[in-house]
């Protein structure tokens, strides 16, 4: 697993997607699957909880 930054979408309801940019993840060099560390996922949860559920798409830069 290597540390990289990537952009990932999170669907928060039937009509809203939040894209988190520059998200630090651990990515497998063989299969390209990724994992989020607990502290990163906690911050993603905070970002998602502040998203405007009325918007179709929201783009937010990850900040630790």
Predicted model as a PDB file, atoms N, CA, C, CB and O in Angstrom, pLDDT in the B-factor column:
MODEL        1                                                                  
ATOM      1  N   UNK A   1       0.850  -1.182   0.000  1.00 89.00           N  
ATOM      2  CA  UNK A   1       0.000   0.000   0.000  1.00 89.00           C  
ATOM      3  C   UNK A   1       0.893   1.242   0.000  1.00 89.00           C  
ATOM      4  CB  UNK A   1      -0.966   0.000   1.231  1.00 89.00           C  
ATOM      5  O   UNK A   1       1.881   1.327   0.730  1.00 89.00           O  
ATOM      6  N   UNK A   2       0.515   2.182  -0.832  1.00 93.00           N  
ATOM      7  CA  UNK A   2       1.240   3.455  -0.905  1.00 93.00           C  
ATOM      8  C   UNK A   2       0.273   4.594  -0.634  1.00 93.00           C  
ATOM      9  CB  UNK A   2       1.925   3.635  -2.291  1.00 93.00           C  
ATOM     10  O   UNK A   2      -0.915   4.515  -0.947  1.00 93.00           O  
ATOM     11  N   UNK A   3       0.807   5.652  -0.047  1.00 93.00           N  
ATOM     12  CA  UNK A   3      -0.017   6.831   0.230  1.00 93.00           C  
ATOM     13  C   UNK A   3      -0.086   7.699  -1.024  1.00 93.00           C  
ATOM     14  CB  UNK A   3       0.552   7.645   1.434  1.00 93.00           C  
ATOM     15  O   UNK A   3       0.934   8.056  -1.614  1.00 93.00           O  
ATOM     16  N   UNK A   4      -1.307   8.024  -1.408  1.00 94.00           N  
ATOM     17  CA  UNK A   4      -1.518   8.934  -2.529  1.00 94.00           C  
ATOM     18  C   UNK A   4      -2.654   9.885  -2.170  1.00 94.00           C  
ATOM     19  CB  UNK A   4      -1.836   8.150  -3.847  1.00 94.00           C  
ATOM     20  O   UNK A   4      -3.331   9.708  -1.157  1.00 94.00           O  
ATOM     21  N   UNK A   5      -2.849  10.883  -3.001  1.00 95.00           N  
ATOM     22  CA  UNK A   5      -4.019  11.748  -2.881  1.00 95.00           C  
ATOM     23  C   UNK A   5      -4.853  11.559  -4.133  1.00 95.00           C  
ATOM     24  CB  UNK A   5      -3.614  13.253  -2.684  1.00 95.00           C  
ATOM     25  O   UNK A   5      -4.326  11.487  -5.243  1.00 95.00           O  
ATOM     26  N   UNK A   6      -6.171  11.480  -3.939  1.00 94.00           N  
ATOM     27  CA  UNK A   6      -7.071  11.297  -5.064  1.00 94.00           C  
ATOM     28  C   UNK A   6      -8.381  12.005  -4.785  1.00 94.00           C  
ATOM     29  CB  UNK A   6      -7.309   9.806  -5.343  1.00 94.00           C  
ATOM     30  O   UNK A   6      -8.614  12.474  -3.670  1.00 94.00           O  
ATOM     31  N   UNK A   7      -9.229  12.084  -5.785  1.00 95.00           N  
ATOM     32  CA  UNK A   7     -10.564  12.669  -5.642  1.00 95.00           C  
ATOM     33  C   UNK A   7     -11.569  11.522  -5.617  1.00 95.00           C  
ATOM     34  CB  UNK A   7     -10.882  13.686  -6.810  1.00 95.00           C  
ATOM     35  O   UNK A   7     -11.548  10.659  -6.495  1.00 95.00           O  
ATOM     36  N   UNK A   8     -12.453  11.507  -4.608  1.00 94.00           N  
ATOM     37  CA  UNK A   8     -13.440  10.434  -4.501  1.00 94.00           C  
ATOM     38  C   UNK A   8     -14.845  11.003  -4.319  1.00 94.00           C  
ATOM     39  CB  UNK A   8     -13.092   9.499  -3.334  1.00 94.00           C  
ATOM     40  O   UNK A   8     -15.036  11.984  -3.600  1.00 94.00           O  
ATOM     41  N   UNK A   9     -15.829  10.378  -4.976  1.00 95.00           N  
ATOM     42  CA  UNK A   9     -17.223  10.792  -4.787  1.00 95.00           C  
ATOM     43  C   UNK A   9     -17.874  10.007  -3.653  1.00 95.00           C  
ATOM     44  CB  UNK A   9     -18.024  10.602  -6.088  1.00 95.00           C  
ATOM     45  O   UNK A   9     -17.577   8.831  -3.444  1.00 95.00           O  
ATOM     46  N   UNK A  10     -18.760  10.672  -2.931  1.00 94.00           N  
ATOM     47  CA  UNK A  10     -19.555  10.047  -1.871  1.00 94.00           C  
ATOM     48  C   UNK A  10     -21.009  10.417  -2.110  1.00 94.00           C  
ATOM     49  CB  UNK A  10     -19.079  10.500  -0.438  1.00 94.00           C  
ATOM     50  O   UNK A  10     -21.354  11.598  -2.148  1.00 94.00           O  
ATOM     51  N   UNK A  11     -21.859   9.417  -2.271  1.00 94.00           N  
ATOM     52  CA  UNK A  11     -23.286   9.661  -2.470  1.00 94.00           C  
ATOM     53  C   UNK A  11     -23.925   9.776  -1.098  1.00 94.00           C  
ATOM     54  CB  UNK A  11     -23.959   8.523  -3.321  1.00 94.00           C  
ATOM     55  O   UNK A  11     -23.890   8.828  -0.313  1.00 94.00           O  
ATOM     56  N   UNK A  12     -24.518  10.952  -0.797  1.00 90.00           N  
ATOM     57  CA  UNK A  12     -25.059  11.160   0.546  1.00 90.00           C  
ATOM     58  C   UNK A  12     -26.574  10.981   0.617  1.00 90.00           C  
ATOM     59  CB  UNK A  12     -24.696  12.537   1.031  1.00 90.00           C  
ATOM     60  O   UNK A  12     -27.129  10.804   1.701  1.00 90.00           O  
ATOM     61  N   UNK A  13     -27.235  11.027  -0.523  1.00 90.00           N  
ATOM     62  CA  UNK A  13     -28.665  10.695  -0.581  1.00 90.00           C  
ATOM     63  C   UNK A  13     -29.002  10.383  -2.039  1.00 90.00           C  
ATOM     64  CB  UNK A  13     -29.567  11.878  -0.020  1.00 90.00           C  
ATOM     65  O   UNK A  13     -28.097  10.265  -2.865  1.00 90.00           O  
ATOM     66  N   UNK A  14     -30.269  10.250  -2.363  1.00 91.00           N  
ATOM     67  CA  UNK A  14     -30.664   9.855  -3.708  1.00 91.00           C  
ATOM     68  C   UNK A  14     -30.274  10.867  -4.786  1.00 91.00           C  
ATOM     69  CB  UNK A  14     -32.141   9.637  -3.747  1.00 91.00           C  
ATOM     70  O   UNK A  14     -30.129  10.504  -5.953  1.00 91.00           O  
ATOM     71  N   UNK A  15     -30.104  12.131  -4.400  1.00 91.00           N  
ATOM     72  CA  UNK A  15     -29.841  13.161  -5.409  1.00 91.00           C  
ATOM     73  C   UNK A  15     -28.543  13.935  -5.210  1.00 91.00           C  
ATOM     74  CB  UNK A  15     -30.968  14.121  -5.430  1.00 91.00           C  
ATOM     75  O   UNK A  15     -28.214  14.783  -6.039  1.00 91.00           O  
ATOM     76  N   UNK A  16     -27.802  13.675  -4.149  1.00 93.00           N  
ATOM     77  CA  UNK A  16     -26.630  14.486  -3.832  1.00 93.00           C  
ATOM     78  C   UNK A  16     -25.352  13.664  -3.790  1.00 93.00           C  
ATOM     79  CB  UNK A  16     -26.826  15.183  -2.510  1.00 93.00           C  
ATOM     80  O   UNK A  16     -25.286  12.617  -3.146  1.00 93.00           O  
ATOM     81  N   UNK A  17     -24.342  14.160  -4.489  1.00 95.00           N  
ATOM     82  CA  UNK A  17     -23.010  13.559  -4.468  1.00 95.00           C  
ATOM     83  C   UNK A  17     -22.020  14.620  -4.021  1.00 95.00           C  
ATOM     84  CB  UNK A  17     -22.619  12.980  -5.868  1.00 95.00           C  
ATOM     85  O   UNK A  17     -22.054  15.757  -4.492  1.00 95.00           O  
ATOM     86  N   UNK A  18     -21.134  14.238  -3.104  1.00 95.00           N  
ATOM     87  CA  UNK A  18     -20.063  15.124  -2.654  1.00 95.00           C  
ATOM     88  C   UNK A  18     -18.748  14.528  -3.151  1.00 95.00           C  
ATOM     89  CB  UNK A  18     -20.065  15.293  -1.079  1.00 95.00           C  
ATOM     90  O   UNK A  18     -18.436  13.370  -2.872  1.00 95.00           O  
ATOM     91  N   UNK A  19     -17.993  15.318  -3.879  1.00 95.00           N  
ATOM     92  CA  UNK A  19     -16.664  14.896  -4.315  1.00 95.00           C  
ATOM     93  C   UNK A  19     -15.657  15.530  -3.379  1.00 95.00           C  
ATOM     94  CB  UNK A  19     -16.385  15.294  -5.807  1.00 95.00           C  
ATOM     95  O   UNK A  19     -15.624  16.750  -3.218  1.00 95.00           O  
ATOM     96  N   UNK A  20     -14.834  14.694  -2.761  1.00 96.00           N  
ATOM     97  CA  UNK A  20     -13.783  15.194  -1.877  1.00 96.00           C  
ATOM     98  C   UNK A  20     -12.478  15.138  -2.659  1.00 96.00           C  
ATOM     99  CB  UNK A  20     -13.692  14.357  -0.537  1.00 96.00           C  
ATOM    100  O   UNK A  20     -12.022  14.069  -3.064  1.00 96.00           O  
ATOM    101  N   UNK A  21     -11.887  16.314  -2.863  1.00 96.00           N  
ATOM    102  CA  UNK A  21     -10.658  16.427  -3.655  1.00 96.00           C  
ATOM    103  C   UNK A  21      -9.434  16.332  -2.748  1.00 96.00           C  
ATOM    104  CB  UNK A  21     -10.636  17.756  -4.447  1.00 96.00           C  
ATOM    105  O   UNK A  21      -9.473  16.725  -1.582  1.00 96.00           O  
ATOM    106  N   UNK A  22      -8.354  15.804  -3.307  1.00 95.00           N  
ATOM    107  CA  UNK A  22      -7.064  15.691  -2.612  1.00 95.00           C  
ATOM    108  C   UNK A  22      -7.196  14.884  -1.324  1.00 95.00           C  
ATOM    109  CB  UNK A  22      -6.501  17.084  -2.298  1.00 95.00           C  
ATOM    110  O   UNK A  22      -6.638  15.242  -0.286  1.00 95.00           O  
ATOM    111  N   UNK A  23      -7.939  13.801  -1.415  1.00 95.00           N  
ATOM    112  CA  UNK A  23      -8.177  12.927  -0.267  1.00 95.00           C  
ATOM    113  C   UNK A  23      -6.998  11.975  -0.107  1.00 95.00           C  
ATOM    114  CB  UNK A  23      -9.505  12.135  -0.433  1.00 95.00           C  
ATOM    115  O   UNK A  23      -6.647  11.277  -1.058  1.00 95.00           O  
ATOM    116  N   UNK A  24      -6.375  11.928   1.079  1.00 95.00           N  
ATOM    117  CA  UNK A  24      -5.265  10.991   1.283  1.00 95.00           C  
ATOM    118  C   UNK A  24      -5.811   9.571   1.483  1.00 95.00           C  
ATOM    119  CB  UNK A  24      -4.398  11.421   2.507  1.00 95.00           C  
ATOM    120  O   UNK A  24      -6.647   9.327   2.354  1.00 95.00           O  
ATOM    121  N   UNK A  25      -5.326   8.658   0.668  1.00 95.00           N  
ATOM    122  CA  UNK A  25      -5.749   7.253   0.756  1.00 95.00           C  
ATOM    123  C   UNK A  25      -4.525   6.364   0.698  1.00 95.00           C  
ATOM    124  CB  UNK A  25      -6.743   6.886  -0.384  1.00 95.00           C  
ATOM    125  O   UNK A  25      -3.437   6.793   0.314  1.00 95.00           O  
ATOM    126  N   UNK A  26      -4.728   5.110   1.089  1.00 95.00           N  
ATOM    127  CA  UNK A  26      -3.718   4.075   0.903  1.00 95.00           C  
ATOM    128  C   UNK A  26      -4.169   3.236  -0.277  1.00 95.00           C  
ATOM    129  CB  UNK A  26      -3.521   3.197   2.202  1.00 95.00           C  
ATOM    130  O   UNK A  26      -5.262   2.670  -0.253  1.00 95.00           O  
ATOM    131  N   UNK A  27      -3.340   3.149  -1.310  1.00 94.00           N  
ATOM    132  CA  UNK A  27      -3.730   2.430  -2.518  1.00 94.00           C  
ATOM    133  C   UNK A  27      -2.799   1.245  -2.758  1.00 94.00           C  
ATOM    134  CB  UNK A  27      -3.723   3.371  -3.734  1.00 94.00           C  
ATOM    135  O   UNK A  27      -1.578   1.359  -2.644  1.00 94.00           O  
ATOM    136  N   UNK A  28      -3.401   0.110  -3.092  1.00 92.00           N  
ATOM    137  CA  UNK A  28      -2.653  -1.098  -3.410  1.00 92.00           C  
ATOM    138  C   UNK A  28      -1.959  -0.907  -4.761  1.00 92.00           C  
ATOM    139  CB  UNK A  28      -3.590  -2.348  -3.433  1.00 92.00           C  
ATOM    140  O   UNK A  28      -2.583  -0.470  -5.728  1.00 92.00           O  
ATOM    141  N   UNK A  29      -0.685  -1.232  -4.821  1.00 89.00           N  
ATOM    142  CA  UNK A  29       0.078  -1.074  -6.061  1.00 89.00           C  
ATOM    143  C   UNK A  29      -0.281  -2.146  -7.089  1.00 89.00           C  
ATOM    144  CB  UNK A  29       1.575  -1.120  -5.767  1.00 89.00           C  
ATOM    145  O   UNK A  29      -0.066  -1.953  -8.285  1.00 89.00           O  
ATOM    146  N   UNK A  30      -0.819  -3.256  -6.639  1.00 91.00           N  
ATOM    147  CA  UNK A  30      -1.151  -4.347  -7.553  1.00 91.00           C  
ATOM    148  C   UNK A  30      -2.535  -4.204  -8.166  1.00 91.00           C  
ATOM    149  CB  UNK A  30      -1.056  -5.662  -6.834  1.00 91.00           C  
ATOM    150  O   UNK A  30      -2.704  -4.324  -9.380  1.00 91.00           O  
ATOM    151  N   UNK A  31      -3.532  -3.944  -7.311  1.00 92.00           N  
ATOM    152  CA  UNK A  31      -4.918  -3.982  -7.805  1.00 92.00           C  
ATOM    153  C   UNK A  31      -5.602  -2.618  -7.829  1.00 92.00           C  
ATOM    154  CB  UNK A  31      -5.728  -4.920  -6.956  1.00 92.00           C  
ATOM    155  O   UNK A  31      -6.731  -2.510  -8.309  1.00 92.00           O  
ATOM    156  N   UNK A  32      -4.951  -1.584  -7.326  1.00 84.00           N  
ATOM    157  CA  UNK A  32      -5.480  -0.215  -7.292  1.00 84.00           C  
ATOM    158  C   UNK A  32      -6.639  -0.014  -6.326  1.00 84.00           C  
ATOM    159  CB  UNK A  32      -5.919   0.179  -8.658  1.00 84.00           C  
ATOM    160  O   UNK A  32      -7.236   1.062  -6.308  1.00 84.00           O  
ATOM    161  N   UNK A  33      -6.977  -1.026  -5.517  1.00 90.00           N  
ATOM    162  CA  UNK A  33      -7.985  -0.794  -4.475  1.00 90.00           C  
ATOM    163  C   UNK A  33      -7.389   0.155  -3.453  1.00 90.00           C  
ATOM    164  CB  UNK A  33      -8.442  -2.136  -3.797  1.00 90.00           C  
ATOM    165  O   UNK A  33      -6.170   0.270  -3.330  1.00 90.00           O  
ATOM    166  N   UNK A  34      -8.272   0.838  -2.714  1.00 90.00           N  
ATOM    167  CA  UNK A  34      -7.792   1.814  -1.754  1.00 90.00           C  
ATOM    168  C   UNK A  34      -8.470   1.621  -0.404  1.00 90.00           C  
ATOM    169  CB  UNK A  34      -8.029   3.228  -2.270  1.00 90.00           C  
ATOM    170  O   UNK A  34      -9.518   0.984  -0.293  1.00 90.00           O  
ATOM    171  N   UNK A  35      -7.837   2.190   0.617  1.00 94.00           N  
ATOM    172  CA  UNK A  35      -8.381   2.165   1.973  1.00 94.00           C  
ATOM    173  C   UNK A  35      -8.216   3.555   2.566  1.00 94.00           C  
ATOM    174  CB  UNK A  35      -7.672   1.081   2.861  1.00 94.00           C  
ATOM    175  O   UNK A  35      -7.262   4.273   2.267  1.00 94.00           O  
ATOM    176  N   UNK A  36      -9.178   3.917   3.422  1.00 93.00           N  
ATOM    177  CA  UNK A  36      -9.104   5.192   4.132  1.00 93.00           C  
ATOM    178  C   UNK A  36      -8.750   4.917   5.585  1.00 93.00           C  
ATOM    179  CB  UNK A  36     -10.447   5.981   4.025  1.00 93.00           C  
ATOM    180  O   UNK A  36      -9.327   4.031   6.215  1.00 93.00           O  
ATOM    181  N   UNK A  37      -7.815   5.665   6.107  1.00 93.00           N  
ATOM    182  CA  UNK A  37      -7.461   5.524   7.508  1.00 93.00           C  
ATOM    183  C   UNK A  37      -8.592   6.098   8.367  1.00 93.00           C  
ATOM    184  CB  UNK A  37      -6.110   6.233   7.814  1.00 93.00           C  
ATOM    185  O   UNK A  37      -9.372   6.929   7.900  1.00 93.00           O  
ATOM    186  N   UNK A  38      -8.674   5.656   9.611  1.00 94.00           N  
ATOM    187  CA  UNK A  38      -9.763   6.066  10.497  1.00 94.00           C  
ATOM    188  C   UNK A  38      -9.868   7.582  10.648  1.00 94.00           C  
ATOM    189  CB  UNK A  38      -9.579   5.437  11.856  1.00 94.00           C  
ATOM    190  O   UNK A  38     -10.966   8.132  10.574  1.00 94.00           O  
ATOM    191  N   UNK A  39      -8.744   8.263  10.858  1.00 93.00           N  
ATOM    192  CA  UNK A  39      -8.786   9.720  11.044  1.00 93.00           C  
ATOM    193  C   UNK A  39      -9.262  10.420   9.776  1.00 93.00           C  
ATOM    194  CB  UNK A  39      -7.399  10.252  11.447  1.00 93.00           C  
ATOM    195  O   UNK A  39      -9.980  11.417   9.849  1.00 93.00           O  
ATOM    196  N   UNK A  40      -8.867   9.906   8.622  1.00 94.00           N  
ATOM    197  CA  UNK A  40      -9.314  10.481   7.355  1.00 94.00           C  
ATOM    198  C   UNK A  40     -10.814  10.285   7.204  1.00 94.00           C  
ATOM    199  CB  UNK A  40      -8.562   9.844   6.163  1.00 94.00           C  
ATOM    200  O   UNK A  40     -11.524  11.208   6.805  1.00 94.00           O  
ATOM    201  N   UNK A  41     -11.303   9.085   7.522  1.00 93.00           N  
ATOM    202  CA  UNK A  41     -12.739   8.813   7.401  1.00 93.00           C  
ATOM    203  C   UNK A  41     -13.550   9.673   8.360  1.00 93.00           C  
ATOM    204  CB  UNK A  41     -13.025   7.335   7.662  1.00 93.00           C  
ATOM    205  O   UNK A  41     -14.653  10.098   8.017  1.00 93.00           O  
ATOM    206  N   UNK A  42     -13.031   9.935   9.546  1.00 93.00           N  
ATOM    207  CA  UNK A  42     -13.720  10.828  10.482  1.00 93.00           C  
ATOM    208  C   UNK A  42     -13.872  12.216   9.874  1.00 93.00           C  
ATOM    209  CB  UNK A  42     -12.955  10.912  11.821  1.00 93.00           C  
ATOM    210  O   UNK A  42     -14.928  12.837   9.991  1.00 93.00           O  
ATOM    211  N   UNK A  43     -12.816  12.701   9.225  1.00 93.00           N  
ATOM    212  CA  UNK A  43     -12.894  14.032   8.581  1.00 93.00           C  
ATOM    213  C   UNK A  43     -13.861  14.005   7.405  1.00 93.00           C  
ATOM    214  CB  UNK A  43     -11.495  14.492   8.100  1.00 93.00           C  
ATOM    215  O   UNK A  43     -14.597  14.969   7.193  1.00 93.00           O  
ATOM    216  N   UNK A  44     -13.872  12.917   6.636  1.00 94.00           N  
ATOM    217  CA  UNK A  44     -14.831  12.784   5.530  1.00 94.00           C  
ATOM    218  C   UNK A  44     -16.260  12.817   6.079  1.00 94.00           C  
ATOM    219  CB  UNK A  44     -14.582  11.463   4.735  1.00 94.00           C  
ATOM    220  O   UNK A  44     -17.133  13.451   5.488  1.00 94.00           O  
ATOM    221  N   UNK A  45     -16.500  12.144   7.195  1.00 94.00           N  
ATOM    222  CA  UNK A  45     -17.828  12.171   7.822  1.00 94.00           C  
ATOM    223  C   UNK A  45     -18.230  13.606   8.181  1.00 94.00           C  
ATOM    224  CB  UNK A  45     -17.847  11.279   9.086  1.00 94.00           C  
ATOM    225  O   UNK A  45     -19.380  13.999   7.989  1.00 94.00           O  
ATOM    226  N   UNK A  46     -17.274  14.384   8.704  1.00 92.00           N  
ATOM    227  CA  UNK A  46     -17.554  15.786   9.032  1.00 92.00           C  
ATOM    228  C   UNK A  46     -17.903  16.577   7.775  1.00 92.00           C  
ATOM    229  CB  UNK A  46     -16.346  16.426   9.742  1.00 92.00           C  
ATOM    230  O   UNK A  46     -18.855  17.358   7.764  1.00 92.00           O  
ATOM    231  N   UNK A  47     -17.130  16.368   6.730  1.00 92.00           N  
ATOM    232  CA  UNK A  47     -17.372  17.078   5.464  1.00 92.00           C  
ATOM    233  C   UNK A  47     -18.753  16.739   4.932  1.00 92.00           C  
ATOM    234  CB  UNK A  47     -16.292  16.720   4.413  1.00 92.00           C  
ATOM    235  O   UNK A  47     -19.500  17.627   4.521  1.00 92.00           O  
ATOM    236  N   UNK A  48     -19.093  15.467   4.939  1.00 91.00           N  
ATOM    237  CA  UNK A  48     -20.394  15.026   4.420  1.00 91.00           C  
ATOM    238  C   UNK A  48     -21.536  15.568   5.262  1.00 91.00           C  
ATOM    239  CB  UNK A  48     -20.462  13.497   4.375  1.00 91.00           C  
ATOM    240  O   UNK A  48     -22.584  15.934   4.730  1.00 91.00           O  
ATOM    241  N   UNK A  49     -21.341  15.622   6.568  1.00 91.00           N  
ATOM    242  CA  UNK A  49     -22.414  16.113   7.443  1.00 91.00           C  
ATOM    243  C   UNK A  49     -22.697  17.599   7.215  1.00 91.00           C  
ATOM    244  CB  UNK A  49     -22.047  15.876   8.910  1.00 91.00           C  
ATOM    245  O   UNK A  49     -23.787  18.074   7.535  1.00 91.00           O  
ATOM    246  N   UNK A  50     -21.731  18.335   6.668  1.00 90.00           N  
ATOM    247  CA  UNK A  50     -21.908  19.761   6.405  1.00 90.00           C  
ATOM    248  C   UNK A  50     -22.358  20.052   4.974  1.00 90.00           C  
ATOM    249  CB  UNK A  50     -20.621  20.492   6.686  1.00 90.00           C  
ATOM    250  O   UNK A  50     -22.580  21.207   4.610  1.00 90.00           O  
ATOM    251  N   UNK A  51     -22.490  19.006   4.174  1.00 88.00           N  
ATOM    252  CA  UNK A  51     -22.874  19.195   2.770  1.00 88.00           C  
ATOM    253  C   UNK A  51     -24.320  19.652   2.662  1.00 88.00           C  
ATOM    254  CB  UNK A  51     -22.672  17.897   1.974  1.00 88.00           C  
ATOM    255  O   UNK A  51     -25.156  19.319   3.502  1.00 88.00           O  
ATOM    256  N   UNK A  52     -24.597  20.408   1.631  1.00 87.00           N  
ATOM    257  CA  UNK A  52     -25.953  20.881   1.351  1.00 87.00           C  
ATOM    258  C   UNK A  52     -26.719  19.756   0.652  1.00 87.00           C  
ATOM    259  CB  UNK A  52     -25.932  22.184   0.472  1.00 87.00           C  
ATOM    260  O   UNK A  52     -26.486  19.481  -0.525  1.00 87.00           O  
ATOM    261  N   UNK A  53     -27.614  19.123   1.362  1.00 85.00           N  
ATOM    262  CA  UNK A  53     -28.362  17.976   0.832  1.00 85.00           C  
ATOM    263  C   UNK A  53     -29.313  18.374  -0.294  1.00 85.00           C  
ATOM    264  CB  UNK A  53     -29.148  17.307   1.948  1.00 85.00           C  
ATOM    265  O   UNK A  53     -29.866  17.504  -0.966  1.00 85.00           O  
ATOM    266  N   UNK A  54     -29.511  19.673  -0.508  1.00 89.00           N  
ATOM    267  CA  UNK A  54     -30.376  20.125  -1.598  1.00 89.00           C  
ATOM    268  C   UNK A  54     -29.620  20.228  -2.914  1.00 89.00           C  
ATOM    269  CB  UNK A  54     -30.995  21.470  -1.254  1.00 89.00           C  
ATOM    270  O   UNK A  54     -30.227  20.279  -3.984  1.00 89.00           O  
ATOM    271  N   UNK A  55     -28.299  20.259  -2.834  1.00 89.00           N  
ATOM    272  CA  UNK A  55     -27.476  20.378  -4.046  1.00 89.00           C  
ATOM    273  C   UNK A  55     -27.327  19.013  -4.711  1.00 89.00           C  
ATOM    274  CB  UNK A  55     -26.079  20.972  -3.711  1.00 89.00           C  
ATOM    275  O   UNK A  55     -27.330  17.980  -4.041  1.00 89.00           O  
ATOM    276  N   UNK A  56     -27.197  19.022  -6.027  1.00 93.00           N  
ATOM    277  CA  UNK A  56     -26.951  17.765  -6.738  1.00 93.00           C  
ATOM    278  C   UNK A  56     -25.498  17.349  -6.612  1.00 93.00           C  
ATOM    279  CB  UNK A  56     -27.332  17.896  -8.214  1.00 93.00           C  
ATOM    280  O   UNK A  56     -25.195  16.164  -6.469  1.00 93.00           O  
ATOM    281  N   UNK A  57     -24.596  18.323  -6.665  1.00 95.00           N  
ATOM    282  CA  UNK A  57     -23.172  18.040  -6.633  1.00 95.00           C  
ATOM    283  C   UNK A  57     -22.468  19.107  -5.820  1.00 95.00           C  
ATOM    284  CB  UNK A  57     -22.589  17.964  -8.054  1.00 95.00           C  
ATOM    285  O   UNK A  57     -22.693  20.303  -6.005  1.00 95.00           O  
ATOM    286  N   UNK A  58     -21.611  18.654  -4.916  1.00 94.00           N  
ATOM    287  CA  UNK A  58     -20.785  19.584  -4.137  1.00 94.00           C  
ATOM    288  C   UNK A  58     -19.352  19.066  -4.197  1.00 94.00           C  
ATOM    289  CB  UNK A  58     -21.294  19.712  -2.637  1.00 94.00           C  
ATOM    290  O   UNK A  58     -19.104  17.870  -4.043  1.00 94.00           O  
ATOM    291  N   UNK A  59     -18.417  19.978  -4.420  1.00 94.00           N  
ATOM    292  CA  UNK A  59     -17.005  19.612  -4.494  1.00 94.00           C  
ATOM    293  C   UNK A  59     -16.286  20.322  -3.354  1.00 94.00           C  
ATOM    294  CB  UNK A  59     -16.380  19.989  -5.889  1.00 94.00           C  
ATOM    295  O   UNK A  59     -16.355  21.544  -3.223  1.00 94.00           O  
ATOM    296  N   UNK A  60     -15.587  19.528  -2.524  1.00 93.00           N  
ATOM    297  CA  UNK A  60     -14.933  20.054  -1.340  1.00 93.00           C  
ATOM    298  C   UNK A  60     -13.493  19.559  -1.305  1.00 93.00           C  
ATOM    299  CB  UNK A  60     -15.692  19.641  -0.057  1.00 93.00           C  
ATOM    300  O   UNK A  60     -13.231  18.378  -1.534  1.00 93.00           O  
ATOM    301  N   UNK A  61     -12.565  20.461  -1.018  1.00 93.00           N  
ATOM    302  CA  UNK A  61     -11.167  20.044  -0.865  1.00 93.00           C  
ATOM    303  C   UNK A  61     -10.957  19.508   0.546  1.00 93.00           C  
ATOM    304  CB  UNK A  61     -10.191  21.228  -1.154  1.00 93.00           C  
ATOM    305  O   UNK A  61     -11.369  20.134   1.523  1.00 93.00           O  
ATOM    306  N   UNK A  62     -10.311  18.341   0.648  1.00 93.00           N  
ATOM    307  CA  UNK A  62     -10.008  17.734   1.944  1.00 93.00           C  
ATOM    308  C   UNK A  62      -8.970  18.593   2.644  1.00 93.00           C  
ATOM    309  CB  UNK A  62      -9.502  16.264   1.783  1.00 93.00           C  
ATOM    310  O   UNK A  62      -7.976  19.000   2.042  1.00 93.00           O  
ATOM    311  N   UNK A  63      -9.206  18.864   3.912  1.00 81.00           N  
ATOM    312  CA  UNK A  63      -8.226  19.565   4.746  1.00 81.00           C  
ATOM    313  C   UNK A  63      -8.182  18.860   6.085  1.00 81.00           C  
ATOM    314  CB  UNK A  63      -8.583  21.088   4.915  1.00 81.00           C  
ATOM    315  O   UNK A  63      -9.198  18.748   6.773  1.00 81.00           O  
ATOM    316  N   UNK A  64      -7.015  18.388   6.451  1.00 62.00           N  
ATOM    317  CA  UNK A  64      -6.855  17.612   7.688  1.00 62.00           C  
ATOM    318  C   UNK A  64      -7.147  18.428   8.915  1.00 62.00           C  
ATOM    319  CB  UNK A  64      -5.463  17.055   7.784  1.00 62.00           C  
ATOM    320  O   UNK A  64      -7.057  17.918  10.032  1.00 62.00           O  
TER     321      UNK A  64                                                      
ENDMDL                                                                          
END                                                                             
